[in-house]
Amino acid sequence: MSNTQTKTTPTNCWGGGGTEVSETNTENIFRDFFGSTTFIEKSAVSKEYGFKSKKNTNYNGYPDFFKEAILDNGKRFFIIVEAKATNHQNACDEVLFYAKQKQN
């Protein structure tokens, strides 16, 4: 690509263009859809859930978004979200890692 050419960017999920592909933009789409207070983000997740910083590790750390919910029957469940801009499988692998970690 020459200095005079401009880089084209992919179309976002609503059909508009101009947004660079990045994990931050993917997280912003998630926030815009669910609202900024629906989920707890990263290191704000309480230590009681057993997540630790994943800095300098493969998986061990905080998910991008987390929510605990209690059903009317008293059963608890957890929603773990990993936002990846281009690699869906990596996101799935990390969520499975967190789920297995929580079961132990």
N, C-alpha and C positions, 0 to 999 in steps of 0.2 A: 504494500500500500504506500503510495507516495505521500509526501507532506501535504499536497493539495487535495487529496481525497479525504472524504469524511467517512467515518465508520458508521455503518447503518446499525440500528439497534432493533431487536426483535419486537414483535407486537406483544403487548401485555394481554392478560386474560380477558380484558374487556374490549379488545379490538383496537385500542390506541397504540401508537408507537412512541418511541423516544425514551423508553426506560431501559437503562442498562440492566443486564442480568446480574443479580447479586443476592446473597443470602439476606442482606438488610432489606432490599426491596421486597423479597418474598415475605419476610416477617411483617413488613408494613402492610402488604396486601391482607395478611391474616388479621392484623390489628384493625384495619379498616372494616373488614367483614364482621368480626366478632365484637369489636369495641376494645378500647384500651384497658378496661377493668375486668373483663370477663375471665381472663386467665392470669395466673401469676407468671412472671417472666424470670428466667434464668436464676441467678443467685439469690433472688428474693424468695425462692421456695424454701420453706421451713426445713431446718436440719432434721426434724423428726422423720422426714421421708427418706433420709439416708443418701441423698444425692451429695456429691462433692464436686468441687471445681474440676473440669476436665482439661484444664490447661496442662500442656506437656504430656497428655495421655491420649490414647485412641478414643475411648468412649466414656470413661469414668467421669461423670460430671453432671451438670445441670441440663435438663432439657430446655429447649427454647421457650416453650410454653407448657404450663401445668395447671390442672384443675382437679380438685377433689369435689365430688358430689355425693350427697346422701339421698337415697331414694326414700319414698314414703314408708317403705317397709323397714327402714333403718339400715339397709345394706349400703356400704360405701363402694364407690368405684372411682377410678382415677383416669384422667385423660392426659396423655403425654404427647406432645407435638414437637417434632423436629422439622424445621424449615430448611430445605435445601433448594437452591435456585435451579440446579441442573442435574442432580443425581438422586432420583427418587429412591433407588435401592439403598443408598447410604442412609437416608432418612429412616427407611424401614428397619435397617440393621440396628441403628442407634435406639429406636423405640423398643425393639425386641430386647436389646441389651438392658435398657432401663427396667423393662417389665420383669425380666429374669432376675435382675439385681434386687428388685423389690420383693420378690417371692422368697428370697433367701433370708 
